[in-house]
């Protein structure tokens, strides 16, 4: 049975939403196309009507997830007129404990590094504007200083969440988030 154009678009969006959550929770290799389509409430057979391959899906998920992070970071930076709201949100226990809803950089960064050229290109394209938010809000006086500061902040934010998720000791996990927050001049955030 043929579906309407509107229904086809809704099905595609459902696949993207399910894949975004599942990939962030279990990684690209930890989730098959069948699990994605099942989570989207669809059958496996319809997947290839929307995507040529799983790799195409992965690349689009990276693009969209990082674009959503950019929207969130931009809104948070404007709200606080500083980076404190971004740091507080990113280094929070809530973000750490919910990878399926969190930022793709900390959930999928290592996965993207092992991904295809297409996936790495999509990830790079998504990371650049996020770095731009940090750089634009840096207190450094020179362009090169702002870029270096932005890169250091980005590495600290993402690395801290990756490490906080990786350890099995809740106290150590909180310490990692709090130490990263303090190193960025924002105080304790793991609450």
C-alpha positions as CSV (number, residue, x, y, z in Angstrom):
1,X,0.0,0.0,0.0
2,X,1.4,3.4,-1.0
3,X,1.5,6.1,1.7
4,X,0.9,9.8,1.1
5,X,3.8,12.2,0.8
6,X,2.9,13.6,4.2
7,X,2.9,10.2,5.8
8,X,6.2,9.4,4.1
9,X,7.7,12.5,5.6
10,X,6.3,11.7,9.0
11,X,7.7,8.2,8.8
12,X,11.1,9.6,7.8
13,X,11.1,12.0,10.8
14,X,10.1,9.1,13.1
15,X,13.1,7.1,11.9
16,X,15.4,10.1,12.4
17,X,14.1,10.7,15.9
18,X,14.3,7.1,17.0
19,X,17.8,6.7,15.5
20,X,19.0,9.9,17.2
21,X,18.0,8.6,20.6
22,X,19.1,5.0,20.1
23,X,22.5,5.9,18.6
24,X,23.2,8.3,21.5
25,X,22.2,5.6,24.0
26,X,23.9,2.5,22.3
27,X,26.3,3.8,19.6
28,X,26.1,3.4,15.8
29,X,27.2,-0.2,15.9
30,X,25.0,-1.1,18.9
31,X,21.8,-0.4,17.0
32,X,20.6,-2.0,13.7
33,X,18.2,-0.7,11.2
34,X,15.6,-3.1,12.4
35,X,15.7,-1.7,16.0
36,X,15.5,1.8,14.6
37,X,12.5,1.1,12.5
38,X,10.8,-0.8,15.3
39,X,11.4,2.1,17.7
40,X,9.8,4.4,15.1
41,X,6.8,2.1,14.9
42,X,7.6,1.0,11.3
43,X,8.7,-2.1,9.5
44,X,12.3,-2.8,8.5
45,X,11.3,-2.9,4.8
46,X,10.4,0.8,4.6
47,X,13.7,2.0,5.7
48,X,15.4,1.9,2.3
49,X,12.6,4.0,0.8
50,X,13.9,6.9,3.0
51,X,17.7,6.2,3.3
52,X,20.1,4.6,0.9
53,X,22.1,3.1,3.8
54,X,22.6,3.1,7.5
55,X,25.6,5.3,6.9
56,X,23.4,7.9,5.3
57,X,21.1,7.7,8.4
58,X,24.0,8.1,10.8
59,X,25.3,11.2,8.9
60,X,21.9,12.8,8.9
61,X,21.4,12.0,12.6
62,X,24.7,13.7,13.4
63,X,23.8,16.8,11.4
64,X,20.4,17.1,13.0
65,X,21.5,16.3,16.6
66,X,24.4,18.8,16.4
67,X,22.0,21.4,14.9
68,X,19.7,21.0,17.8
69,X,22.6,21.4,20.2
70,X,23.5,24.6,18.4
71,X,20.0,25.9,18.9
72,X,20.2,25.1,22.6
73,X,23.6,26.6,23.1
74,X,22.7,29.8,21.2
75,X,19.6,30.2,23.3
76,X,21.5,29.5,26.5
77,X,24.3,31.9,25.6
78,X,21.8,34.7,24.9
79,X,19.8,34.0,28.0
80,X,22.8,34.4,30.3
81,X,24.9,36.8,28.1
82,X,27.8,34.4,29.0
83,X,28.8,30.8,28.8
84,X,27.8,30.0,32.3
85,X,24.3,28.6,31.3
86,X,25.9,26.4,28.6
87,X,28.5,25.1,31.1
88,X,25.9,24.5,33.8
89,X,23.6,22.6,31.4
90,X,26.3,20.6,29.7
91,X,28.1,19.6,32.9
92,X,24.9,18.7,34.8
93,X,24.0,15.3,36.2
94,X,20.8,15.5,34.1
95,X,22.8,15.7,30.9
96,X,25.3,13.0,32.0
97,X,22.5,10.7,33.0
98,X,20.4,11.1,29.8
99,X,22.7,10.4,26.8
100,X,19.7,9.6,24.5
101,X,18.5,13.2,24.9
102,X,21.8,14.9,25.3
103,X,24.4,16.4,23.1
104,X,25.7,14.3,20.2
105,X,29.3,15.4,20.8
106,X,29.6,13.6,24.1
107,X,27.4,10.7,23.2
108,X,28.7,10.0,19.7
109,X,32.1,11.7,19.4
110,X,34.1,8.6,19.7
111,X,31.7,6.7,17.4
112,X,32.0,9.4,14.8
113,X,35.8,9.2,15.0
114,X,35.5,5.6,13.9
115,X,32.8,6.4,11.3
116,X,32.9,6.8,7.6
117,X,34.3,9.9,5.9
118,X,30.7,11.0,5.3
119,X,29.9,10.7,9.1
120,X,33.1,12.5,10.1
121,X,32.4,15.3,7.6
122,X,28.8,15.7,9.0
123,X,30.1,15.7,12.5
124,X,32.8,18.3,11.7
125,X,30.2,20.5,10.0
126,X,28.1,20.3,13.2
127,X,30.9,20.9,15.6
128,X,32.2,24.1,13.9
129,X,29.2,26.3,14.7
130,X,29.2,25.0,18.3
131,X,32.8,26.0,18.6
132,X,31.8,29.4,17.2
133,X,29.3,29.9,20.1
134,X,32.1,29.3,22.6
135,X,34.6,31.4,20.7
136,X,32.2,34.3,20.3
137,X,31.6,34.4,24.0
138,X,35.2,34.0,25.1
139,X,36.7,36.8,27.2
140,X,40.1,36.6,25.4
141,X,41.3,39.8,23.6
142,X,42.6,38.3,20.4
143,X,41.0,36.2,17.7
144,X,43.6,33.5,18.1
145,X,43.1,33.7,21.9
146,X,39.3,33.4,21.6
147,X,39.7,30.4,19.3
148,X,42.1,28.6,21.6
149,X,39.9,29.4,24.5
150,X,36.9,28.0,22.6
151,X,38.7,24.8,21.7
152,X,39.8,24.3,25.3
153,X,36.3,24.8,26.6
154,X,34.8,22.5,24.0
155,X,37.4,19.8,24.8
156,X,36.8,20.2,28.5
157,X,33.0,20.1,28.2
158,X,32.8,17.0,26.0
159,X,35.7,15.2,27.6
160,X,34.2,15.7,31.1
161,X,30.8,14.3,30.1
162,X,32.4,11.3,28.3
163,X,34.5,10.5,31.4
164,X,31.7,11.1,33.8
165,X,29.5,8.6,31.9
166,X,32.3,6.1,31.6
167,X,33.1,5.6,35.3
168,X,31.0,3.3,37.5
169,X,31.6,5.4,40.7
170,X,28.8,8.0,41.1
171,X,30.9,10.2,43.4
172,X,33.9,10.1,41.0
173,X,31.5,10.9,38.1
174,X,30.2,14.0,40.0
175,X,33.8,15.0,40.8
176,X,34.7,14.9,37.2
177,X,31.8,17.2,36.2
178,X,32.5,19.6,39.1
179,X,36.2,19.8,38.4
180,X,35.6,20.6,34.8
181,X,33.0,23.2,35.7
182,X,35.5,24.8,38.2
183,X,38.3,24.7,35.6
184,X,35.9,26.7,33.4
185,X,35.2,29.1,36.2
186,X,31.6,28.1,36.8
187,X,31.6,26.2,40.2
188,X,29.9,22.9,41.0
189,X,27.3,21.7,38.5
190,X,26.7,18.0,39.1
191,X,23.5,18.2,41.0
